[in-house]
Amino acid sequence: MAVEEKPGVKSSSSIVPCFLFVELVIMAGTVLLAYYFEYTDTFPVHIQGFFCYDKSFSKPYPGPESASKIPPVLIYSLVTAIPTLMILAGELCTFFIKAEGVREKTIVTADCCYFNPLLRRIIRFLGVYAFGLFTTTIFANAGQVVIGNQTPHFLSACRPNYTALGCQTTLQYITERRACTGNPLVVMAARKSFPSKDTALSVYAAAFTAMYVTLVFKTQGTRLTKPTISLTLLCLAALVGVVRVAEYRNHWADVLAGFFTGGAIAVFLVTCVINNFRWLQPGAPSPRPQRPESLLGMPMVTLPCVESPLEKLRGDLRSLRSHDRQPYRFPAAPDVLIQSRSISSEV
Ligand SMILES: *[C@@H]1O[C@H](CO)[C@@H](O)[C@H](O)[C@H]1NC(C)=O
């Protein structure tokens, strides 16, 4: 437990190594997993069967993903750029406008490194955002690979030979693994539909940014600015889902599941991990109540603010305090003394 001695400065020799060795390892693992899902066939797609002439899978093939009206490249760029710019702008504005507000602590490690609150907040929010982005990708990819639900254009991509498969009625279910005669890569892509990854990523980015704008931006005088930005972003994310359905790349259920996945991850990260973008860290002690010493009129111990080495100072301070706690009898107020003791033992 870090005890801060000087308001606004937190000294810790453990935060930065912890950051490096824990956060970065987790981040690297997440990125690697996302990479393996996205660009390799380490995790084979579950092969689902299909009904002959199934109407829900018989939509025309809309071409490769890059031929879409909202191609993946565009989604990935927007999903990276918009929240990053919003967070950078929001942090810089809040930091320079809020001149003497609640400041987060500057971390002092040894004597060399100072991480000012602005940098800490930017790194924290962008890091958590990026983590969530990769997590959303992993969730969506894992769902697609494990479930193996087909896209609406699956039969056009698969091109099964119905005569060879002996299809007479639409009630016949084909489980033959080599039923498809189409391009194997296209068929493989057409087996990944649930949930919609593009929708999940868009909704994640939109929800995260909307919450950031709503909770952090200070727009005095205009009540409608923040909801306008937030709802515009959510509309754009919804538009991605609509286009996915309109281009026969996903079913409505896939888009809804993508909405839920992205939105849930964003809400979880914002509310539980970064505490609604608040300025104080979770678990940081609230401003202390008045010291019992001053309550009793005892001399306050004032120590020079030394930043390093703090461990030694902390020990000195503790021994000094225990000396001060010697009973000091007020002739007329014994109950005050008892009260002060219980308070000081809490502190
Ligand atoms: C479909 O299968 C039948 C019987 O095996 C074969 O005669 C026919 O040429 C195949 N059609 C195509 C388009 O491959």
The ligand as a MOL file (V3000), in Angstrom:
LIG
                    3D

  0  0  0     0  0            999 V3000
M  V30 BEGIN CTAB
M  V30 COUNTS 14 14 0 0 0
M  V30 BEGIN ATOM
M  V30 1 C -22.3170 -33.2650 -60.0920 0
M  V30 2 O -22.1850 -34.6480 -59.7850 0
M  V30 3 C -22.5810 -35.4850 -60.8600 0
M  V30 4 C -22.5620 -36.9270 -60.3400 0
M  V30 5 O -21.4140 -37.1930 -59.5870 0
M  V30 6 C -21.6540 -35.2720 -62.0510 0
M  V30 7 O -22.0460 -36.0980 -63.1160 0
M  V30 8 C -21.7140 -33.7970 -62.4710 0
M  V30 9 O -20.7950 -33.5490 -63.4990 0
M  V30 10 C -21.4250 -32.9150 -61.2830 0
M  V30 11 N -21.6790 -31.5320 -61.6670 0
M  V30 12 C -20.7820 -30.5470 -61.4720 0
M  V30 13 C -21.1970 -29.2180 -61.9180 0
M  V30 14 O -19.7130 -30.7780 -60.9750 0
M  V30 END ATOM
M  V30 BEGIN BOND
M  V30 1 1 1 2
M  V30 2 1 1 10
M  V30 3 1 2 3
M  V30 4 1 3 4
M  V30 5 1 3 6
M  V30 6 1 4 5
M  V30 7 1 6 7
M  V30 8 1 6 8
M  V30 9 1 8 9
M  V30 10 1 8 10
M  V30 11 1 10 11
M  V30 12 1 11 12
M  V30 13 1 12 13
M  V30 14 2 12 14
M  V30 END BOND
M  V30 END CTAB
M  END
